[in-house]
Amino acid sequence: MSLPPKSPSLKTRNPDALRPAGYLGWLACLCAALACSSETNGTDSSPVSDVTAEPSIGPGDSTGTSMSQSSSSTTSPAQPSPANPTTLPTGPSSTSTATGSDTVPSPSNANVNPAPTPPGTSGAGGGASEAGSGGTPTVMPEQSSGGTGGSSVTPGTGGVGGNTNGNAGGGSNGSPTFHVFLLLGQSNMAGYPKAQEADRAEDPRVQVLGFDDCADTGRKTDEWDIAAPPLHECWNGAIGPGDYFAKALLDVIPEGDTIGLVPCAISGEKIETFMKAGGTKYDWIMQRARLAQDAGGKIEGMLFHQGESNTADSSWPGKVATFVTDLRADLELGEVPFLAGELAYSGNSSSHNPLVNQLPSVLSNAHVVSAEGLAIDSADTQWNVHFDHDAQVSFGKRYAEKMIEALGW
């Protein structure tokens, strides 16, 4: 191959005096040759950035003598191609690799600790029904996530910190909830069979709004008290489905939450008595329901058992739907579940059950609670429509199962 032009600076030098000896000299000559080649081809950068060696000598002297003649037994290595300058051999004195990159840090600088990452900020705790936020990160935002907020059923958890130095957001427990349910209808909701001693076991987490003044229980009208039968008329001392409905819900609500029952059933009354248009008890129901709301209660559903006084009345489903729609609207309840119990499968009102089962088709979020297998009280020889004690206990539990399903608990 042809060599680059000789360096003009060598014309006054003695090639023999400047001829390097040994491996280092050979390396220096080779590097100088490459530099000259780069100048000739118009390139600015040298493939060797900081090699320290003897003075650079051109690839030949003024007479064209090759530097390979410095040793009679040494053959000159092949010259590197400009397209692949990194094929240069490196000698023991080289302090960096000929890659054209910055010098590799010395061991004394390799272990210097980087500046610490500033910590992320703390996430906000979850409230009663909202999620806690995650810590705000200084780097990698995708590592920040919100904590699950406490609800009426589940306590909140802390938010995840922004990064490895971030602080977690503290989730707060959900505020205790006062779950309120309206008890609507006539005698089978109020209760017919006498309560037994075991039924009177109290739990302070179940409260009832006084139906009337009752010397036997010490309960006062429109005042809250620990629930125990009778929930409705004091004089009857009966048990209805509301008692065991509330007891069953205690198994699924969080500890600290309470159940509130608002009894509004009146024995022997038709549906018309309770309706907003023309009824005499609609405002009374509204007044009691609002007492529960004023006490911090959340009305979450309605239990309904009525129809014996409207047996086989084809207009009954539509009237029930109007009654419930008005209550939901006036109390601003939204579409809270409405549970209607079937009438006894035997007895004088069994023919009304097809109308009960029409309610889900004429009223949103309406559900039917089956009365299959529930017996009529043998003491009811006059009307032959009232459930016995064990039937009321089972009926209350069935209402609870249906409400839990409807609420998604």
Secondary structure, 3 states (H helix, E strand, C coil): CCCCCCCHHHCCCCHHHHCCCHHHHHHHHHHHHHHHHHHHCCCCCCCCCCCCCCCCCCCECCCCCEHHHHCCCCCCCCCCCCCCHHHCCCCCCCCCCCCCCCCCCCHHHHCCCCCCCCCCCCCCCCCCCCCECCCCCCCCHHHCECECCCCCCCCCCCEECCCCCCCCECCCCCCCCEEEEEEEECHHHHCCCECCHHHHCCCCCEEEECCCCECCCCECCCCEEECCCCCCCCCCCECCHHHHHHHHHCCCCCCCCEEEEEECCCCCCCHHHHCCCCCCCHHHHHHHHHHHHHCCCEEEEEEEECCHHHCCCCCHHHHHHHHHHHHHHHCCCCCCCEEEECCCCCCCCHHHHHHHCCHHHHCCCEEEECCCCCCECCCCCCCCCCECHHHHHHHHHHHHHHHHHHHCC
